[in-house]
Every structure is written in C-alpha cells, then in structure tokens.
C-alpha cells in the first residue's frame, strides 16, 4: 500500500473531509515520534510495538573492484519491534482468510 492509498483509507476510517487533513494528522504523528526518538526516548504503544534508536557499529569491508580495505562508519537507525497484540491480530486475520499471509 502506498502513501496515497493509506491516506485515503485513513481519511475514510476517521471520517475526515479531505486528503490534506489526513496527511496533516499522519505527519503530526510521525513528527512527534521523530522528536521523541531524537531526544533519546523509546516510543511504546501497548500491544502495537515500540520505536527506538539503535547504534550500528562500524564495519570493515573489502571493496570488490579495487580489493581495498574500507571501514563503513557507525551510525544510528530507527528500529520498530512489533508487539504481541499486533502480531496476534495480523495472524488471526490471515487464519480467517481476510488477508494473504
């Protein structure tokens, strides 16, 4: 599902007037998650899952074309871990045949 399809579904489910209003509400959600993660906080949604920042260690690689040793610097990435409630809900829908698994 692409962004536009998601926004149309969100608009319908929430009874919103237009796509711009739906997009604004979704953007506010993501902005809030982003700001919390930037402060070093873990964002937890009971039964849905958690967003958190993880450190990625630097890695040594060999560039195949030049056979040169290189180091890829460490970085930080956002990680989402799905909660038990979300997993159970999706698995139930798959078992009922409502979505493909």
Residue pairs with C-beta under 8 A, 6 or more apart in sequence:
1 9
4 19
6 26
7 19
7 22
7 23
7 26
8 19
8 22
10 16
10 22
10 25
10 26
11 17
11 18
11 19
11 21
11 22
14 22
14 25
16 22
16 25
33 43
33 51
36 43
36 51
37 43
37 51
37 52
37 53
37 78
40 53
42 50
42 51
42 52
43 50
43 51
43 52
44 50
45 83
46 83
46 85
47 83
47 84
47 85
47 86
48 82
48 83
48 85
48 86
49 80
49 81
49 82
49 83
49 86
50 80
50 81
50 83
51 78
51 79
51 80
52 78
52 79
52 81
53 76
53 77
53 78
53 79
54 76
54 77
54 78
54 79
55 74
55 75
55 76
56 74
56 75
56 76
56 77
57 74
58 71
58 72
58 73
58 74
59 71
59 72
60 69
60 70
60 71
60 72
61 69
61 70
61 71
61 72
62 68
62 69
62 70
63 70
90 99
93 99
94 100
94 101
